[in-house]
Amino acid sequence: MPKTKRDHLKGSVATALLDLERATIQVAEVAMTFEDVHPELIEGLQLAVVMIDQTQQLLETFYNQAWGDLPENLVATKNRK
């Protein structure tokens, strides 16, 4: 069955949410590496994590309002696009 525009959009939001989750983990890893070497840089990385989290929450709210509850398996939703 052909994919609907709705499926494509849901998949795009799911992809963005998964990418943001991966970005949070990667920035946190960089922060842990730099914590002892360049403590002056940690504040900026912590702010980045907070901003990524806020963006993720906004997208989750959008998804909930547009299509209902987020599925537990975002990867499956992402692959439907």
N, C-alpha and C positions, 0 to 999 in steps of 0.2 A: 504494500500500500504506500502511495507517495506520502512524503512527510508534509505536514501542514506548516504554515507560517508560524502557528502557535508552538509546534514542536521545535522548530528552529530557534525561536526566541527563548523558549524555556532552556534549550540546550546551551544557548549563548550565555544566559545568566548563570547556569550551572558551571560552565567552563570558567567564567569570571570568578565565581565563588571558590572553585578549586584552586585557581591560580593565586588568588589572594591568600588562601590558606598556606599554599606552598611558599609564597613570598614572606609571610609572617615567620615561618620556620627558618627560612634562609637568612632573614635579617637578624633574627634572634641568635643564630649560629655565628654570624659576623660579630654581633655585639659581645658574645661570650669570648671570642678570640681576641677582640680588641680591649676587653675590660681591664686587663693588667698592663697592656702595652701602651694604650692611648685612652686613659679614662676620660679625657676631655671630649672625646668623640661619642661617648656612650649616650649622652642626652639626646643627640640628634637621632640616633638609631632607635632609642626608646620612643621618641616622638613619632618616628616613621611607623613603628609597630602599632601605636595607638591610632594613627590615621588609617592604616590598613584595616584595623579592626572596625573602626567607625564606617568605613566604606563597605566592608562586608556586612555589617548590620543593616545599612541602608539598602543594599541589594536583597538581603533576606526579607526585609519589610516589603520591598517592592514585589518580590516573588509571591509572598503571602497574600498581598492585596490583589495581585493580578490573577493568580492561579490557585490560591489556597496554600495549605501547608507544604513546606519543602519535603521532598522525598528523602528517605533515609539514605538512599544510594544515589548521590549526585552523579557519580560516574556513569550510571545507566542512563540518567536523564541527559547528560552531556553527549552521550553516544547516539542519542536519537536525533540529533540535529542534522 
